Amino acid sequence: MMGSQNRGSISRETALKFVILLGVVSLFADATYEGARSVAGPYLAFLGAGAAIVGIVSGFGELVGYGLRSLFGYISDKTGKYWTMTILGYALNLLAVPLLALVGHWEIASFLMVVERLGKAVRTPARDAMLSHATAQTGRGWGFGLHEAMDQIGAMLGPCIVAAVLYFRGGYQSAFGLLLIPALLALGVLAAARLQYPRPRDFEADAEKKGNKGLPRVFWIYLVAVALLAAGFADFPLIAYHFNKASVLADEWVPIFYAIAMGVDALTALIFGRLFDRKGIPVMAFAALASSLFAPFVFLGGFYFALLGMVLWGIGMGAQESIMRAAIAEMVPSNRRGSAYGLFNTGFGVFWFLGSALMGILYDVSLPSMIAFSVAAQLASVPVFLYIKRLASANMKK
């Protein structure tokens, strides 16, 4: 058991096992809640909710899911109860899904959908803080990249499970009930990880030494770059809306394009993770440059250009969910990382929401203006990332 070993003596292989265990948890967890989210709108409509209710519930859920992460990140740092926050969050996040099979009113279903998002807000900063300790041994980029790749496998698997149930006419309740299986598997693996690795902090030999400082200036500059990137990154529902309205794709191709993007996300996380460990922050600038080109292809092109655009969109997603988390572990003292990851996720989520809302408005007014905003906002993050690289180099010379 890890708790019996001396701090700093833990091998890279042991740290990698911890990353993989949490990756397996994320795989089963994503299969559970992404499966549910793939039919959340139709299920609310089935229970009698109108379009306005569906939009409000979805939007409020995302606001809760991202907006409260800074609060729960602070709490995890303040209390040091990273495992407690992670387990509580996953329990809320996952058990809310199969309970949807038991409800008969859209009001209760809406409440459970918001609880599911609340659970993700509770557990994400604490989990990422624990992962950051293990990635000190495995390589920051590779560790977070591997975790993201496993996460996305689950994100592809869950909707396929639900689609299969509906194809065989099992109904929404049957689909939600079946998702209890991956939910319980996720919680079981999480419990095993907690028993085997009670002190993830021990992966990082100097964690205690670096723990008394606040959030550094470079982190706040980094948050500016992340906010710019998020603001220009269109959410998939807007992309899917365009595919349908402009008749770019047949309806059955829309989820396939999304699945392709998720596959690119997983592969990109692994590749960029390795590159980040070797090259650092400039890899993030390159990722932002590449993903900034998705909008012209997606919104102006036909089938094959739209496919290329979704590949670029997937590259952006893979970078955001892997190396952007890895960079925080390099910038921030160990006992402030829960707060840092919370602020990162809150900032990213809020600006993604604001940017998506603005792009939705611009879409109806002027499609070229919307595309220009998307590209410009993402490109604006590139010099900020390069400036962060300069700051890091200057600090190393001191």
One Martini backbone bead per residue (centre of mass of N, CA, C, O) as a GRO file, in nm:
protein
  398
    1MET     BB    1   0.098   0.034   0.020
    2MET     BB    2   0.155   0.367  -0.012
    3GLY     BB    3   0.139   0.472   0.293
    4SER     BB    4   0.416   0.295   0.372
    5GLN     BB    5   0.582   0.489   0.213
    6ASN     BB    6   0.818   0.694   0.125
    7ARG     BB    7   0.867   0.995   0.039
    8GLY     BB    8   0.992   0.975  -0.302
    9SER     BB    9   1.000   0.634  -0.342
   10ILE     BB   10   0.808   0.629  -0.572
   11SER     BB   11   0.732   0.496  -0.857
   12ARG     BB   12   0.638   0.536  -1.177
   13GLU     BB   13   0.457   0.283  -1.192
   14THR     BB   14   0.276   0.357  -0.953
   15ALA     BB   15   0.174   0.626  -1.069
   16LEU     BB   16   0.054   0.503  -1.328
   17LYS     BB   17  -0.159   0.329  -1.185
   18PHE     BB   18  -0.315   0.567  -1.069
   19VAL     BB   19  -0.390   0.700  -1.336
   20ILE     BB   20  -0.539   0.452  -1.450
   21LEU     BB   21  -0.752   0.425  -1.233
   22LEU     BB   22  -0.875   0.709  -1.284
   23GLY     BB   23  -0.932   0.645  -1.582
   24VAL     BB   24  -1.138   0.421  -1.532
   25VAL     BB   25  -1.334   0.592  -1.379
   26SER     BB   26  -1.384   0.791  -1.615
   27LEU     BB   27  -1.487   0.592  -1.817
   28PHE     BB   28  -1.741   0.498  -1.656
   29ALA     BB   29  -1.851   0.780  -1.597
   30ASP     BB   30  -1.888   0.878  -1.891
   31ALA     BB   31  -2.075   0.652  -1.976
   32THR     BB   32  -2.298   0.747  -1.788
   33TYR     BB   33  -2.338   1.072  -1.833
   34GLU     BB   34  -2.315   1.080  -2.146
   35GLY     BB   35  -2.545   0.893  -2.200
   36ALA     BB   36  -2.760   1.074  -2.065
   37ARG     BB   37  -2.697   1.347  -2.222
   38SER     BB   38  -2.777   1.239  -2.513
   39VAL     BB   39  -3.108   1.229  -2.386
   40ALA     BB   40  -3.212   1.466  -2.209
   41GLY     BB   41  -3.400   1.629  -2.392
   42PRO     BB   42  -3.597   1.403  -2.489
   43TYR     BB   43  -3.680   1.317  -2.198
   44LEU     BB   44  -3.813   1.580  -2.112
   45ALA     BB   45  -4.017   1.577  -2.342
   46PHE     BB   46  -4.147   1.304  -2.263
   47LEU     BB   47  -4.238   1.439  -1.972
   48GLY     BB   48  -4.339   1.755  -2.082
   49ALA     BB   49  -4.127   1.942  -2.175
   50GLY     BB   50  -4.013   2.224  -2.302
   51ALA     BB   51  -3.778   2.403  -2.465
   52ALA     BB   52  -3.723   2.605  -2.236
   53ILE     BB   53  -3.664   2.398  -2.016
   54VAL     BB   54  -3.431   2.256  -2.153
   55GLY     BB   55  -3.248   2.509  -2.172
   56ILE     BB   56  -3.241   2.583  -1.871
   57VAL     BB   57  -3.135   2.319  -1.754
   58SER     BB   58  -2.877   2.305  -1.921
   59GLY     BB   59  -2.757   2.583  -1.844
   60PHE     BB   60  -2.769   2.551  -1.532
   61GLY     BB   61  -2.596   2.299  -1.515
   62GLU     BB   62  -2.336   2.429  -1.633
   63LEU     BB   63  -2.313   2.653  -1.426
   64VAL     BB   64  -2.277   2.464  -1.185
   65GLY     BB   65  -2.044   2.279  -1.298
   66TYR     BB   66  -1.846   2.539  -1.323
   67GLY     BB   67  -1.901   2.772  -1.108
   68LEU     BB   68  -1.836   2.573  -0.838
   69ARG     BB   69  -1.532   2.484  -0.859
   70SER     BB   70  -1.391   2.705  -0.696
   71LEU     BB   71  -1.520   2.635  -0.425
   72PHE     BB   72  -1.434   2.326  -0.411
   73GLY     BB   73  -1.134   2.381  -0.440
   74TYR     BB   74  -1.102   2.543  -0.182
   75ILE     BB   75  -1.207   2.327   0.014
   76SER     BB   76  -0.995   2.110  -0.048
   77ASP     BB   77  -0.753   2.284   0.047
   78LYS     BB   78  -0.854   2.362   0.335
   79THR     BB   79  -0.902   2.048   0.430
   80GLY     BB   80  -0.757   1.802   0.256
   81LYS     BB   81  -1.024   1.638   0.126
   82TYR     BB   82  -0.987   1.492  -0.161
   83TRP     BB   83  -1.127   1.218  -0.142
   84THR     BB   84  -1.398   1.309  -0.032
   85MET     BB   85  -1.472   1.495  -0.271
   86THR     BB   86  -1.448   1.282  -0.493
   87ILE     BB   87  -1.654   1.073  -0.389
   88LEU     BB   88  -1.897   1.260  -0.357
   89GLY     BB   89  -1.907   1.358  -0.650
   90TYR     BB   90  -1.941   1.083  -0.789
   91ALA     BB   91  -2.200   0.999  -0.648
   92LEU     BB   92  -2.374   1.229  -0.759
   93ASN     BB   93  -2.301   1.203  -1.064
   94LEU     BB   94  -2.398   0.887  -1.093
   95LEU     BB   95  -2.669   0.825  -0.923
   96ALA     BB   96  -2.858   1.022  -1.081
   97VAL     BB   97  -2.898   0.855  -1.340
   98PRO     BB   98  -3.065   0.592  -1.257
   99LEU     BB   99  -3.295   0.764  -1.120
  100LEU     BB  100  -3.432   0.848  -1.392
  101ALA     BB  101  -3.594   0.571  -1.419
  102LEU     BB  102  -3.809   0.659  -1.166
  103VAL     BB  103  -3.936   0.894  -1.310
  104GLY     BB  104  -4.250   1.107  -1.405
  105HIS     BB  105  -4.114   1.400  -1.389
  106TRP     BB  106  -3.950   1.680  -1.504
  107GLU     BB  107  -3.871   1.810  -1.234
  108ILE     BB  108  -3.706   1.571  -1.121
  109ALA     BB  109  -3.519   1.532  -1.360
  110SER     BB  110  -3.393   1.813  -1.346
  111PHE     BB  111  -3.273   1.785  -1.066
  112LEU     BB  112  -3.085   1.542  -1.136
  113MET     BB  113  -2.922   1.689  -1.359
  114VAL     BB  114  -2.803   1.900  -1.165
  115VAL     BB  115  -2.670   1.703  -0.966
  116GLU     BB  116  -2.474   1.584  -1.168
  117ARG     BB  117  -2.320   1.855  -1.210
  118LEU     BB  118  -2.246   1.903  -0.914
  119GLY     BB  119  -2.064   1.656  -0.884
  120LYS     BB  120  -1.849   1.759  -1.084
  121ALA     BB  121  -1.775   2.011  -0.919
  122VAL     BB  122  -1.676   1.863  -0.661
  123ARG     BB  123  -1.448   1.653  -0.794
  124THR     BB  124  -1.247   1.780  -1.004
  125PRO     BB  125  -1.031   1.945  -0.842
  126ALA     BB  126  -0.941   1.713  -0.652
  127ARG     BB  127  -0.860   1.507  -0.866
  128ASP     BB  128  -0.650   1.686  -1.016
  129ALA     BB  129  -0.466   1.725  -0.774
  130MET     BB  130  -0.391   1.425  -0.746
  131LEU     BB  131  -0.283   1.385  -1.032
  132SER     BB  132  -0.049   1.592  -1.014
  133HIS     BB  133   0.133   1.416  -0.835
  134ALA     BB  134   0.171   1.175  -1.032
  135THR     BB  135   0.287   1.355  -1.277
  136ALA     BB  136   0.570   1.395  -1.150
  137GLN     BB  137   0.648   1.097  -1.255
  138THR     BB  138   0.518   1.067  -1.562
  139GLY     BB  139   0.437   1.334  -1.657
  140ARG     BB  140   0.223   1.574  -1.712
  141GLY     BB  141   0.117   1.527  -2.002
  142TRP     BB  142   0.089   1.218  -1.999
  143GLY     BB  143  -0.100   1.185  -1.757
  144PHE     BB  144  -0.334   1.369  -1.861
  145GLY     BB  145  -0.359   1.239  -2.140
  146LEU     BB  146  -0.436   0.953  -2.049
  147HIS     BB  147  -0.688   1.033  -1.893
  148GLU     BB  148  -0.839   1.164  -2.133
  149ALA     BB  149  -0.849   0.917  -2.318
  150MET     BB  150  -1.022   0.742  -2.127
  151ASP     BB  151  -1.255   0.937  -2.100
  152GLN     BB  152  -1.335   0.933  -2.414
  153ILE     BB  153  -1.414   0.642  -2.433
  154GLY     BB  154  -1.663   0.678  -2.251
  155ALA     BB  155  -1.798   0.907  -2.423
  156MET     BB  156  -1.853   0.698  -2.659
  157LEU     BB  157  -1.992   0.454  -2.513
  158GLY     BB  158  -2.251   0.563  -2.379
  159PRO     BB  159  -2.424   0.648  -2.629
  160CYS     BB  160  -2.416   0.360  -2.751
  161ILE     BB  161  -2.581   0.222  -2.533
  162VAL     BB  162  -2.835   0.395  -2.564
  163ALA     BB  163  -2.881   0.344  -2.866
  164ALA     BB  164  -2.919   0.039  -2.839
  165VAL     BB  165  -3.168   0.040  -2.659
  166LEU     BB  166  -3.347   0.212  -2.852
  167TYR     BB  167  -3.326   0.025  -3.098
  168PHE     BB  168  -3.461  -0.214  -2.908
  169ARG     BB  169  -3.698  -0.073  -2.750
  170GLY     BB  170  -3.639   0.004  -2.429
  171GLY     BB  171  -3.610   0.288  -2.346
  172TYR     BB  172  -3.516   0.527  -2.124
  173GLN     BB  173  -3.534   0.372  -1.856
  174SER     BB  174  -3.354   0.136  -1.945
  175ALA     BB  175  -3.102   0.302  -2.002
  176PHE     BB  176  -3.064   0.421  -1.717
  177GLY     BB  177  -3.053   0.149  -1.571
  178LEU     BB  178  -2.797   0.038  -1.722
  179LEU     BB  179  -2.605   0.277  -1.609
  180LEU     BB  180  -2.550   0.145  -1.330
  181ILE     BB  181  -2.309  -0.028  -1.401
  182PRO     BB  182  -2.084   0.190  -1.459
  183ALA     BB  183  -2.129   0.338  -1.192
  184LEU     BB  184  -2.039   0.104  -1.003
  185LEU     BB  185  -1.763   0.060  -1.129
  186ALA     BB  186  -1.649   0.338  -1.066
  187LEU     BB  187  -1.686   0.324  -0.754
  188GLY     BB  188  -1.517   0.068  -0.713
  189VAL     BB  189  -1.246   0.175  -0.825
  190LEU     BB  190  -1.230   0.418  -0.637
  191ALA     BB  191  -1.213   0.257  -0.373
  192ALA     BB  192  -0.952   0.108  -0.449
  193ALA     BB  193  -0.777   0.362  -0.480
  194ARG     BB  194  -0.812   0.463  -0.190
  195LEU     BB  195  -0.682   0.211  -0.049
  196GLN     BB  196  -0.404   0.214  -0.214
  197TYR     BB  197  -0.411   0.562  -0.226
  198PRO     BB  198  -0.431   0.773   0.039
  199ARG     BB  199  -0.147   0.950  -0.058
  200PRO     BB  200  -0.082   1.125  -0.337
  201ARG     BB  201   0.132   1.332  -0.233
  202ASP     BB  202   0.377   1.119  -0.225
  203PHE     BB  203   0.462   1.149  -0.529
  204GLU     BB  204   0.562   1.437  -0.424
  205ALA     BB  205   0.842   1.518  -0.262
  206ASP     BB  206   0.791   1.864  -0.253
  207ALA     BB  207   0.498   1.937  -0.159
  208GLU     BB  208   0.541   2.070   0.122
  209LYS     BB  209   0.746   2.296   0.036
  210LYS     BB  210   0.529   2.430  -0.186
  211GLY     BB  211   0.256   2.490   0.013
  212ASN     BB  212   0.283   2.826   0.113
  213LYS     BB  213   0.177   2.945  -0.146
  214GLY     BB  214   0.029   3.117  -0.374
  215LEU     BB  215  -0.090   3.237  -0.653
  216PRO     BB  216   0.061   3.307  -0.929
  217ARG     BB  217   0.090   3.530  -1.183
  218VAL     BB  218   0.100   3.325  -1.420
  219PHE     BB  219  -0.182   3.206  -1.374
  220TRP     BB  220  -0.351   3.462  -1.450
  221ILE     BB  221  -0.244   3.480  -1.736
  222TYR     BB  222  -0.336   3.199  -1.817
  223LEU     BB  223  -0.640   3.258  -1.777
  224VAL     BB  224  -0.659   3.451  -2.016
  225ALA     BB  225  -0.591   3.249  -2.239
  226VAL     BB  226  -0.824   3.052  -2.174
  227ALA     BB  227  -1.058   3.252  -2.213
  228LEU     BB  228  -1.006   3.308  -2.514
  229LEU     BB  229  -1.030   3.019  -2.613
  230ALA     BB  230  -1.317   2.962  -2.505
  231ALA     BB  231  -1.476   3.193  -2.648
  232GLY     BB  232  -1.394   3.066  -2.951
  233PHE     BB  233  -1.538   2.787  -2.866
  234ALA     BB  234  -1.760   2.602  -3.002
  235ASP     BB  235  -2.033   2.441  -2.943
  236PHE     BB  236  -2.184   2.160  -3.063
  237PRO     BB  237  -2.485   2.246  -3.090
  238LEU     BB  238  -2.419   2.467  -3.301
  239ILE     BB  239  -2.296   2.283  -3.511
  240ALA     BB  240  -2.543   2.094  -3.541
  241TYR     BB  241  -2.737   2.315  -3.628
  242HIS     BB  242  -2.588   2.384  -3.889
  243PHE     BB  243  -2.595   2.109  -4.027
  244ASN     BB  244  -2.906   2.113  -4.045
  245LYS     BB  245  -2.975   2.392  -4.173
  246ALA     BB  246  -2.749   2.355  -4.420
  247SER     BB  247  -2.732   2.055  -4.514
  248VAL     BB  248  -2.449   1.904  -4.467
  249LEU     BB  249  -2.600   1.670  -4.307
  250ALA     BB  250  -2.717   1.396  -4.212
  251ASP     BB  251  -2.847   1.306  -3.917
  252GLU     BB  252  -2.667   1.037  -3.879
  253TRP     BB  253  -2.384   1.206  -3.897
  254VAL     BB  254  -2.359   1.379  -3.642
  255PRO     BB  255  -2.267   1.166  -3.423
  256ILE     BB  256  -2.023   1.074  -3.590
  257PHE     BB  257  -1.866   1.339  -3.584
  258TYR     BB  258  -1.849   1.348  -3.277
  259ALA     BB  259  -1.695   1.081  -3.240
  260ILE     BB  260  -1.449   1.165  -3.402
  261ALA     BB  261  -1.370   1.402  -3.219
  262MET     BB  262  -1.328   1.222  -2.965
  263GLY     BB  263  -1.100   1.054  -3.089
  264VAL     BB  264  -0.910   1.291  -3.137
  265ASP     BB  265  -0.895   1.380  -2.849
  266ALA     BB  266  -0.755   1.124  -2.737
  267LEU     BB  267  -0.505   1.130  -2.924
  268THR     BB  268  -0.411   1.420  -2.864
  269ALA     BB  269  -0.358   1.390  -2.562
  270LEU     BB  270  -0.116   1.199  -2.600
  271ILE     BB  271   0.064   1.363  -2.792
  272PHE     BB  272   0.066   1.640  -2.639
  273GLY     BB  273   0.169   1.528  -2.375
  274ARG     BB  274   0.450   1.454  -2.475
  275LEU     BB  275   0.525   1.734  -2.592
  276PHE     BB  276   0.500   1.893  -2.328
  277ASP     BB  277   0.736   1.746  -2.175
  278ARG     BB  278   0.947   1.867  -2.397
  279LYS     BB  279   0.830   2.186  -2.471
  280GLY     BB  280   0.572   2.296  -2.346
  281ILE     BB  281   0.385   2.579  -2.395
  282PRO     BB  282   0.410   2.592  -2.715
  283VAL     BB  283   0.202   2.362  -2.760
  284MET     BB  284  -0.045   2.539  -2.689
  285ALA     BB  285  -0.013   2.740  -2.916
  286PHE     BB  286  -0.044   2.533  -3.142
  287ALA     BB  287  -0.326   2.431  -3.063
  288ALA     BB  288  -0.467   2.705  -3.096
  289LEU     BB  289  -0.396   2.744  -3.393
  290ALA     BB  290  -0.539   2.491  -3.501
  291SER     BB  291  -0.833   2.532  -3.373
  292SER     BB  292  -0.896   2.815  -3.509
  293LEU     BB  293  -0.971   2.666  -3.802
  294PHE     BB  294  -1.254   2.526  -3.770
  295ALA     BB  295  -1.480   2.732  -3.848
  296PRO     BB  296  -1.456   2.759  -4.159
  297PHE     BB  297  -1.502   2.456  -4.216
  298VAL     BB  298  -1.773   2.407  -4.064
  299PHE     BB  299  -1.944   2.685  -4.172
  300LEU     BB  300  -1.846   2.671  -4.507
  301GLY     BB  301  -1.853   2.375  -4.562
  302GLY     BB  302  -1.877   2.068  -4.647
  303PHE     BB  303  -1.840   1.755  -4.565
  304TYR     BB  304  -1.518   1.744  -4.568
  305PHE     BB  305  -1.464   2.015  -4.429
  306ALA     BB  306  -1.626   1.948  -4.175
  307LEU     BB  307  -1.449   1.713  -4.093
  308LEU     BB  308  -1.191   1.877  -4.058
  309GLY     BB  309  -1.310   2.069  -3.848
  310MET     BB  310  -1.362   1.841  -3.632
  311VAL     BB  311  -1.069   1.766  -3.598
  312LEU     BB  312  -0.979   2.045  -3.494
  313TRP     BB  313  -1.178   2.046  -3.258
  314GLY     BB  314  -1.055   1.792  -3.122
  315ILE     BB  315  -0.779   1.913  -3.070
  316GLY     BB  316  -0.876   2.132  -2.877
  317MET     BB  317  -1.002   1.941  -2.668
  318GLY     BB  318  -0.747   1.776  -2.599
  319ALA     BB  319  -0.582   2.018  -2.494
  320GLN     BB  320  -0.776   2.128  -2.273
  321GLU     BB  321  -0.790   1.833  -2.108
  322SER     BB  322  -0.464   1.819  -2.065
  323ILE     BB  323  -0.226   2.039  -2.092
  324MET     BB  324  -0.381   2.258  -1.928
  325ARG     BB  325  -0.360   2.094  -1.665
  326ALA     BB  326  -0.056   2.041  -1.657
  327ALA     BB  327   0.043   2.339  -1.627
  328ILE     BB  328  -0.063   2.392  -1.340
  329ALA     BB  329   0.133   2.196  -1.190
  330GLU     BB  330   0.385   2.386  -1.263
  331MET     BB  331   0.276   2.669  -1.127
  332VAL     BB  332   0.149   2.538  -0.861
  333PRO     BB  333   0.116   2.480  -0.556
  334SER     BB  334   0.002   2.196  -0.414
  335ASN     BB  335  -0.206   2.339  -0.189
  336ARG     BB  336  -0.350   2.512  -0.458
  337ARG     BB  337  -0.475   2.327  -0.686
  338GLY     BB  338  -0.772   2.314  -0.628
  339SER     BB  339  -0.817   2.616  -0.676
  340ALA     BB  340  -0.693   2.631  -0.958
  341TYR     BB  341  -0.884   2.425  -1.095
  342GLY     BB  342  -1.141   2.572  -1.026
  343LEU     BB  343  -1.076   2.840  -1.173
  344PHE     BB  344  -1.022   2.723  -1.447
  345ASN     BB  345  -1.306   2.591  -1.490
  346THR     BB  346  -1.473   2.843  -1.446
  347GLY     BB  347  -1.347   3.023  -1.661
  348PHE     BB  348  -1.391   2.837  -1.898
  349GLY     BB  349  -1.702   2.801  -1.872
  350VAL     BB  350  -1.793   3.098  -1.881
  351PHE     BB  351  -1.650   3.175  -2.156
  352TRP     BB  352  -1.785   2.958  -2.321
  353PHE     BB  353  -2.070   3.055  -2.277
  354LEU     BB  354  -2.037   3.348  -2.378
  355GLY     BB  355  -1.925   3.276  -2.658
  356SER     BB  356  -2.161   3.095  -2.751
  357ALA     BB  357  -2.380   3.308  -2.725
  358LEU     BB  358  -2.256   3.510  -2.923
  359MET     BB  359  -2.242   3.312  -3.168
  360GLY     BB  360  -2.544   3.264  -3.180
  361ILE     BB  361  -2.615   3.557  -3.250
  362LEU     BB  362  -2.424   3.590  -3.500
  363TYR     BB  363  -2.544   3.368  -3.675
  364ASP     BB  364  -2.816   3.534  -3.732
  365VAL     BB  365  -2.660   3.789  -3.853
  366SER     BB  366  -2.336   3.683  -3.911
  367LEU     BB  367  -2.133   3.440  -4.010
  368PRO     BB  368  -1.858   3.584  -4.058
  369SER     BB  369  -1.851   3.716  -3.774
  370MET     BB  370  -1.845   3.456  -3.613
  371ILE     BB  371  -1.584   3.342  -3.734
  372ALA     BB  372  -1.401   3.581  -3.663
  373PHE     BB  373  -1.433   3.559  -3.358
  374SER     BB  374  -1.330   3.273  -3.319
  375VAL     BB  375  -1.048   3.313  -3.439
  376ALA     BB  376  -0.952   3.568  -3.279
  377ALA     BB  377  -0.974   3.460  -2.989
  378GLN     BB  378  -0.775   3.223  -3.025
  379LEU     BB  379  -0.530   3.383  -3.138
  380ALA     BB  380  -0.500   3.569  -2.881
  381SER     BB  381  -0.370   3.334  -2.704
  382VAL     BB  382  -0.088   3.287  -2.824
  383PRO     BB  383   0.085   3.531  -2.708
  384VAL     BB  384   0.026   3.455  -2.414
  385PHE     BB  385   0.165   3.182  -2.411
  386LEU     BB  386   0.445   3.297  -2.499
  387TYR     BB  387   0.475   3.482  -2.251
  388ILE     BB  388   0.478   3.255  -2.044
  389LYS     BB  389   0.738   3.131  -2.146
  390ARG     BB  390   0.914   3.376  -2.079
  391LEU     BB  391   0.860   3.377  -1.776
  392ALA     BB  392   0.969   3.094  -1.719
  393SER     BB  393   1.257   3.146  -1.823
  394ALA     BB  394   1.323   3.382  -1.631
  395ASN     BB  395   1.283   3.222  -1.363
  396MET     BB  396   1.509   3.006  -1.419
  397LYS     BB  397   1.752   3.227  -1.419
  398LYS     BB  398   1.723   3.320  -1.105
   0.00000   0.00000   0.00000
